Amino acid sequence: MQKTNVRRRDFLKVAGASAAALGAPAAVEASAREAGGPASEPPPDTKFPKLALITRYSPQKLEFAASAGYEGVVIATDESFDPDKLTDQQIEDALNTARRAGVRIISLECMSGYNHIARDPAERKQARAKFIRALEVSHRLGCKFLGTFTGGKQGASPDEQVKELAEVINEQYLPVCEKLDMTFGPENYPCDANFATVPAVWEKLFALVPNHRFGLEFDPSHFVRQYIDPIRVAWEFRDRIHGVHLKDAEIIQPVLQKVGIHGQGWWRYRIPGQGLVDWPAFFTVLLQAGFKGGAAVEHEDEFWDAPPSNDSAEFPQERKDGFILAARFLRQYLPGRTS
């Protein structure tokens, strides 16, 4: 694995690092500015998917990503890294931090607080304006893709929600994407705040949004637990996949036999390679489609973690182990950092 030239002691000496861990935007800015050290060049762009990990922002986590062999990071936005509140200086500091660590900021994740079709008009207007700001910030960070949820309108039919979402995409979001050369799309995580997560709904949505700047952030694990073949779905929508979550899922058959699909504890998320996803077949689809965007490990595996593992500026060793094991497994399918 490639070593970065960022010195670990520089990060440990960063003033305000503990405040950054508690979500203080000023500390994020100060940490990046004071880290010092020469910049490292990120890996050169290639025709292959870019192996990344999903994390909240901190200089230490970016440093770890590089040390573990990841080419980039996908930053999960929160109160401490809110595109709607980041200053120009904070954006520049984040870029400099990534350069020093030697990783790319592949994309942002804008899930919570972005209900594009909220029933309340004020909430809907605010979410749409905030998303446009997120597209602009993503562009300034060098990203080509922005991940989100579709939102949801309680009590509305799927067709009504599809129609309304297609309208805001076509009328408000796509003009911005064309100007900034950006793409965006929802993750297929099934929940009330994300109604468009299965092929039957995607077919209707893409029929109304033919522009391929709108696509998918594809996570095969969510289909495993719904007994939908993720490889078949990936192939069918391969030209709409703009971002990828690398996460596995395990079905615990002895528990399932006892509680049924409406019970609890019969499935769980795992790091790639420790569940049921057919990874060789999945990456074959991505390579066949010419996908070269971010493929980011989303670590939700309790076996390789020590919760709450996202609340500090640095990952606990247990969570690092999970990311390291995931990278080792995935490296056989993704060239990336092979030295």
Secondary structure, DSSP 8 states (H G I E B T S, - for coil): ----S--HHHHHT-TTHHHHHTT-HHHHHHHHHH--S---------SS-EEEEEE---HHHHHHHHHTT-SEEEEE-BTTB-TTT--HHHHHHHHHHHHHHT-EEEEEEE-TT--TT-SSHHHHHHHHHHHHHHHHHHHHTT-SEEEE--B--TT--HHHHHHHHHHHIIIIIHHHHHHHT-EEEEB---BTTB---SHHHHHHHHHH---TTB-EEE-THHHHTTT--HHHHHHHTGGGEEEEEE-EEEE-HHHHHHH-TTSSSSEEEE-TTSSS--HHHHHHHHHHTT--SEEEE----GGG--SSTTSSSS--HHHHHHHHHHHHHHTTT--SS--
